[in-house]
């Protein structure tokens, strides 16, 4: 078996090499030809096992795209490439936002880059890397709490793409509430008919595009968007990763001897963790749920995102036991973990049911943190075997195990390197 694993690892490294551009890795050569934020973070986590210098560079290039206000954008358009919509013109971000380094999209993604940087630092022990990235990482965490939090505890996002789980059924309610009007555009993400059935629907896309145009119309003015956008959501996955980000920042500052900053970010992690525990628990579903800040309503759906606060040490004893029960619904599949287990589940379509390697990786660590070691082992085993039988696919059908979406997908290759190290 180890022979097979070694051979698959070699292929994983070659996928990452072929998806590498100048200092960063694109998620997929056939689908996503630029640098994506949390994709690069997951790539760095795995790449550090094979090529530590490239892992450090991956993170530094992403941080080079940071906006002057601290936001790290979802996409950095480092070079011209065909085949993706919406490109830089559609986003219409003025170059002075980033200090002129690069054009970007106008939203962020879950702050995985902070724990990823810590992971890379931990594996390499490279203090000059730590010291070089710490100020940018701190500015990013600071941006979240000043620009993206109403109460200094939970943080919000204003586009489904920013959650990393674009067409999660959790966003249906808020998206139903607004009429996108007659939006004209040409999708680039549906390469053939089979593939189209595995991608978000036009109904979803119309709203994604309308939200981008709305942002551009007000020149991405955060205050106006907070007041006017129909989509303002405290996403449970983003908040869980924000806690991990603040914890990671605190640990790196402590390591660098800056006790004051270490304490400050530890306190922030604590505040967000407590808010998730006390305000975002859904006792009926037995997991945590996102919250719609426009209608002030919980978005109660059984999404894998609702299990991820385990990663941030959120559950109290009662919640932990309820989560154990909830988990059985997520683990009752041939191949785990589906991204969603509620009504209208679609096992082949994007974030409406398929298994993803990145949420599996986060969940495995979450399960270990709360002591569910058996479930964690199952998640790891299935993740590895899905890749060994289907290749580095973007996502997988939990009932049949069939690979779905694009192939030679970077974070699937990278996380395989970490799973099997
Ligand atoms: C998009 C790149 C991104 C991922 C997201 C995933 C998808 C669509 O692809 O987003 O156009 O940004 O949902 O998590 O980062 O792989």
Boltz pocket constraint, residues with backbone or C-beta under 6 A from the ligand:
constraints:
  - pocket:
      binder: B
      contacts: [[A, 27], [A, 32], [A, 36], [A, 38], [A, 39], [A, 85], [A, 161], [A, 163], [A, 164], [A, 165], [A, 166]]
      max_distance: 6.0
